[in-house]
Amino acid sequence: MADETGHLPRGPARMFKATVWSLQGLRAAWLHESSFRLEVYLFVVLAPLGWWLGQDGVERALLVGCLMLVLAIELLNSAIEAVIGRYGDEHHELAGRAKDMGSAAVFVLMLNVLLVWGAILLPRLP
């Protein structure tokens, strides 16, 4: 039975289903998106390095967290591309714009990774 806002109750079974759906999304991205796989490989290398180089919890959160943001936005970019692909391969200006903007979002977050890592690590160089 739905609550007063129209939503189903969020019990353990519903949370488990949401987790399964999220894992299915990660699997689909891994199987179908080479950019996502490359970013996961970079995360596997850079996250432990960021954890080791961070001098406190805030630095570690920044160094690793900015890498996680890239993965999250890559998932959203892939979702945008999948929805656009669902409607056909013919060129459409708005579809191209949406795909370019999704790609730009990933690019901006990659620049953010460079900014965060540089701001934290460059001052430590002799």
N, C-alpha and C positions, 0 to 999 in steps of 0.2 A: 504494500500500500504506500502511495506517495505521501510525502509530508505536505505541510501547508503551502510550500513554494512549488510543489509539483515534482520534486525530485525523489527518486527512490532512496531509501535509507542506505547509508554508507556503512554496512557491516563488514565483517572480515571476509565474507564470500565475495562481496562486490569489490573490495580492495584487492583480493586475489585475482579476480577477473581483470581489473585494470592493470595489474602487474603483468599478467599474461599478455595482454594487448600491447603493452609497452615493449616487452621482450620480443614480440612478433615484429614490431616496428624496427627495433634495433637489428634483428635478423634480416629483415628485408633490405634495410640500408646497407648492411654488410654484403649481402649477396648481389645487389643490383647497382651499387654506387661506388665506383672506384675512388672518387674524391673522399668519401667517408672512410674507406679502408685506409687510404694514405694518411688521413688526419688521425685515425686511431693508432696507426704505427708511430706517428710523431708523438702522440700522447703517451704511448707506452714508453718511449725513450725519454721524453722531456718531463713528464710528471714526477718520476722518481728523482730526476736531476733537480727539478724545482723544489721538491720536498727537502732534498739534501742541502741545497744552496740557501734556502730560506732560513733566516736567523731566528725568527719567532713565528708564532701562529699566523699573524697577519701577513707576513711576507709569503709564507707557504700557501696560504689561502689565495693570495693574489697570483702567485706564480702558477699554481695548479688550476685555480678557478678560471683564469682567462683562457686556458686550454680547453676546459670543459665547455665554456661558452661557444667556442668555435665548433665543437661537436654538436651542440644543441642547435645552433643556427644552420649548420650543414644539414641536419635532419629536417628542419623547416624548409630550407631551400629545396631539398629533394622532394618533400611533400608537394610544394608548389609545382615543381616540374612534373611530378606524377599526375597531378590534377589537370594540368594543361595538356599533357600527353594523352589523357583520357578523351579529350575532345578532338583529337586529330593532329596530324603532322603538318597540315597546311599552315603557311605563314600568316600570322595575324599580329598587327602592331602591338596590341595590348598584351597578348601572350608573350611576345618577345620582350616587352618592357618588364613584365612581371618576372620573367626568368632572369633578365639582366639585373633587376633590383635584388632578387634573392642572392645572386652571385656577388653583387656588391656588398651585401650585408656580411657575407662570409669574409670577403676581402677586408672590410673595415675591422672586423674582429681579429683578423690576422695581424693587421697593423697595430691593434690594441695589444696583442701578445708581444710584439716587438717593443712597444712603448713601455709596457709594464716590466718586462724582463730587463730592458735597458735602464729604466729608472731605478730599479732595485740593484742591478749587478754592476753597471758601469762605474758608479762612485767607489766601488771597492777595488777597482783596478789601480795598480800603483802608478 
